[in-house]
Amino acid sequence: MLSSPPVKILLGTLISFACCATAVADDITITDVAGRQVTLDAPAERVILGEGRQIYLLGLLEPEDPFAHVVGWREDFSQADPDNYARYAERFPEIEDIPTFGGFKDGTFDVEQAAALNPDVVLMNIEAKAATEDAAYDDKLAQLGIPIVYVDFREDPLEHTIPSMRIIGQIMDDEEAAEAFIEFAETELARVTDVIAGANPERPSVFIDRAGGYSDECCMSFGPANFGDYVTLAGGSNIAEGIIPNSFGNLNPEQIIAANPDHVVVTGGNWDAYVPGGDWVGVGPGSDMQQAHAKLEALTERTAMTGIKAVESGNFHAIWHQFYNSPYYFVAVQQLAKWLHPELFEDLDPNATMEELHERFLPIDYEPGYWISLHDD
C-alpha cells in the first residue's frame, strides 16, 4: 500500500530528525584497558553491559537513572548480589524488563539478540577478552558495527579502576562525575596509605579466604592482585603471595596451617542463587549480622584453620565479596587497615566512608552489614 501524503510527511520528518540526532554524536577514539584503540559515537545512548554488576559504575556516573542507556545486560547482578539488586529494583523497577544475555566466557552470548537491540557499544570485563576472541564474538560484532570496550574492576583493580572510570566517563559524557568520584576514592585511599607509609608498621600475616564456605573445598584465595593488593595497602602481608602467581588461585590446608596467619579475612555475600543455604557468610547491605557471625564462627572449624593464630586471637573476619569487583575497593582497604592496625586507625570510620559514598554518588541508601569480626559483639 502506498503511503498517504500525511504519512509521507511524517516519515520524512522522522528521517530528518534521526539524521540530525545522529549528527549530534561525535566520533571519539578511546584506549581501553586492554590497550585497544576503539572509535565510537559518543555520548553512547544504547549500551550493553557484558556484566550486570557494571551497574556499580553507572550508578556512580548517572545516579539519577543509571539504567537510562542500558538496553541489555548479563544476568548476574540479581544472582551474585541480590541484596543490592533488590534495592536498585525498588528504586528503578524498569530493570526487571531489561533483556538479559549469557556470558562471553561461557559461550552463551547471543550476537543476533544483541544486534537487534542496536547498541552503540558493548562494555566487557577484560577477563572475558580471551574467550571473546576465541569465539570470534569480537569479529562478529565488528562486522555489525558494534564496538567492544574492555574495562576492569576485578583482575587488577588498583591499576584499572580509575582508567575504567575515565573511559566510561568519556563514552557516556560523564567525565565530570567520573573525576569527582576519582578524587573522592583517591582521597579516602590515601587516608590509609599515607599513614602506613609514615608509620612503616610491622605487617601482620593475612589469609584471604575467597568465598569461604561457598563450597566444601578449601581454600580459594588471591595472589598479588585484588584483595591481595588491598592487604598490602592496608599494612598486611598476604600469605598467598609467592604461592599464587596471578590474581586468583588456591592454597591447600597444609599451606595455610604452615603459614599460621595472624588474621583471616573471609569474603562473603548472599549466594542463595548459587548455593542455597550454603555455609558462605552473607555480609552485605542490611545483612543479618547474628547469622553472619554464626556462619563465620563455623568456618573456624575447618581443617585448614586448625591451631592458627587468627582463630585463637579472634582476628577472624568477613567482608563483602563484591569489593573485589567494584569501584568501591578503597572502602575495603580502610576496613582491612582497621583490623590489621587498630592503633593507627582509631579515628578512621569505614562505615562513614561507605555512607558518604552512597550519599554523594549513588542512587540507593546505605545500609550497614558489609563486614563483621568474631570479636564483634
Long-range contacts (C-beta under 8 A, 24 or more apart in sequence): 28-170, 28-171, 30-149, 30-167, 30-170, 30-171, 32-149, 32-150, 32-151, 32-167, 33-126, 33-150, 33-151, 33-152, 33-160, 33-163, 33-164, 33-167, 34-126, 34-129, 34-150, 36-150, 38-147, 38-148, 38-149, 39-147, 40-120, 40-121, 40-147, 40-149, 40-171, 41-120, 42-170, 42-171, 42-172, 42-173, 43-171, 43-172, 43-173, 44-69, 44-120, 44-121, 44-171, 44-172, 45-69, 45-120, 46-71, 46-117, 46-118, 46-119, 46-120, 47-71, 47-119, 47-120, 47-121, 47-122, 47-123, 47-171, 47-172, 48-72, 48-73, 48-101, 48-114, 48-117, 48-119, 48-121, 48-122, 48-123, 49-73, 49-74, 49-123, 50-74, 50-101, 50-103, 50-104, 50-122, 50-123, 50-124, 50-125, 50-128, 51-76, 51-103, 51-124, 51-125, 52-76, 52-77, 52-78, 52-80, 52-100, 53-77, 53-80, 53-81, 53-322, 53-325, 53-326, 54-123, 54-125, 54-151, 55-88, 56-153, 56-322, 56-325, 56-326, 56-327, 56-328, 57-151, 57-153, 57-164, 57-165, 57-168, 57-326, 57-327, 58-168, 58-172, 59-88, 59-361, 59-362, 59-363, 59-364, 60-165, 60-177, 60-178, 60-181, 60-327, 60-361, 60-362, 61-165, 61-168, 61-169, 61-172, 61-174, 61-177, 61-178, 61-181, 62-172, 62-174, 62-177, 63-361, 63-362, 63-363, 64-363, 65-92, 65-363, 66-92, 66-363, 67-92, 67-94, 67-95, 67-98, 69-172, 70-98, 71-98, 71-99, 71-117, 71-118, 71-119, 72-98, 72-99, 72-100, 72-101, 72-113, 72-114, 72-117, 72-119, 73-98, 73-99, 73-100, 73-101, 74-100, 74-101, 74-102, 74-103, 75-100, 75-101, 75-102, 76-103, 78-273, 79-273, 79-274, 80-269, 80-271, 80-273, 80-274, 80-322, 81-269, 81-270, 81-284, 81-322, 82-270, 82-272, 82-273, 83-270, 83-284, 83-285, 83-286, 83-287, 84-284, 84-285, 84-322, 84-364, 87-285, 87-364, 87-365, 87-367, 88-363, 88-364, 91-363, 91-364, 92-363, 103-128, 104-128, 104-131, 104-132, 104-135, 104-137, 105-131, 106-131, 107-131, 107-135, 109-135, 109-137, 111-137, 111-140, 111-141, 111-144, 114-141, 114-146, 115-141, 115-144, 115-146, 119-146, 120-146, 120-147, 121-146, 121-147, 121-148, 121-149, 121-171, 122-146, 122-147, 122-148, 122-149, 123-149, 123-151, 123-168, 124-148, 124-149, 124-150, 124-151, 125-150, 125-151, 125-152, 125-153, 125-154, 125-155, 126-150, 126-151, 126-152, 126-155, 126-160, 127-152, 127-154, 127-155, 153-325, 153-326, 153-327, 153-329, 154-226, 154-247, 154-324, 154-325, 155-225, 155-226, 155-247, 156-225, 156-226, 156-247, 157-225, 157-226, 157-229, 157-324, 157-325, 157-329, 158-225, 158-229, 158-233, 158-329, 161-185, 161-327, 161-329, 162-186, 164-327, 165-327, 177-361, 180-361, 181-327, 181-361, 184-356, 184-357, 184-360, 184-361, 185-327, 185-330, 188-330, 188-331, 188-334, 188-353, 189-233, 189-330, 189-333, 191-334, 191-348, 192-233, 192-234, 192-235, 192-333, 192-334, 192-337, 192-345, 192-348, 193-233, 195-337, 195-344, 195-345, 196-233, 196-234, 196-235, 196-337, 196-341, 196-344, 199-341, 199-344, 201-235, 201-341, 201-344, 203-235, 203-236, 203-237, 203-340, 204-235, 204-236, 204-237, 204-261, 204-262, 204-263, 204-340, 205-236, 205-237, 205-239, 205-259, 205-260, 205-261, 205-262, 205-263, 206-231, 206-236, 206-237, 206-238, 206-239, 206-261, 206-262, 206-263, 206-264, 206-265, 206-336, 206-340, 207-239, 207-240, 207-251, 207-256, 207-259, 207-261, 207-263, 207-264, 207-265, 207-310, 208-238, 208-240, 208-265, 208-267, 209-264, 209-265, 209-266, 209-267, 209-299, 210-248, 210-267, 210-321, 210-324, 211-267, 211-268, 211-269, 211-271, 211-280, 211-321, 212-266, 212-267, 212-268, 212-279, 212-280, 212-281, 212-299, 212-318, 213-266, 213-268, 213-278, 213-279, 213-280, 213-281, 213-295, 213-298, 213-299, 214-271, 214-274, 214-275, 214-278, 214-279, 214-280, 215-275, 217-250, 218-252, 218-253, 218-256, 218-302, 218-303, 218-304, 219-250, 219-251, 219-252, 219-253, 219-256, 219-304, 220-248, 220-249, 220-250, 221-248, 221-249, 221-250, 221-251, 222-247, 222-248, 222-249, 222-324, 223-247, 223-248, 223-249, 226-324, 227-265, 227-267, 227-323, 227-324, 227-332, 230-323, 230-329, 230-332, 230-333, 230-336, 231-265, 231-336, 231-340, 233-333, 233-336, 233-337, 234-333, 234-334, 234-336, 234-337, 234-339, 234-340, 234-341, 235-337, 235-340, 235-341, 235-344, 236-263, 236-336, 236-340, 251-304, 252-304, 253-302, 253-303, 253-304, 253-306, 256-304, 256-305, 256-308, 257-304, 257-306, 257-307, 257-308, 260-307, 260-308, 260-309, 261-308, 261-309, 261-310, 262-309, 262-310, 262-313, 262-315, 263-310, 263-315, 263-316, 263-317, 263-339, 263-340, 264-305, 264-308, 264-310, 264-311, 264-315, 264-316, 264-317, 265-317, 265-318, 265-319, 265-336, 265-339, 266-296, 266-299, 266-316, 266-317, 266-318, 266-319, 267-318, 267-319, 267-320, 267-321, 267-323, 267-324, 268-292, 268-295, 268-318, 268-319, 268-320, 268-321, 269-320, 269-321, 269-322, 281-318, 281-372, 283-318, 283-319, 283-320, 283-369, 283-370, 283-371, 283-372, 284-320, 284-322, 284-369, 284-370, 285-366, 285-367, 285-368, 285-369, 285-370, 286-367, 286-368, 286-369, 287-369, 287-370, 289-369, 289-372, 289-376, 292-318, 292-369, 292-372, 293-372, 293-374, 293-376, 296-372, 296-374, 297-374, 300-374, 314-373, 314-374, 314-375, 315-339, 315-373, 315-374, 315-375, 316-373, 316-374, 317-371, 317-372, 317-373, 317-374, 318-371, 318-372, 318-373, 319-370, 319-371, 320-370, 320-371, 323-370, 328-354, 328-357, 331-357, 331-370, 335-370, 335-371, 339-373
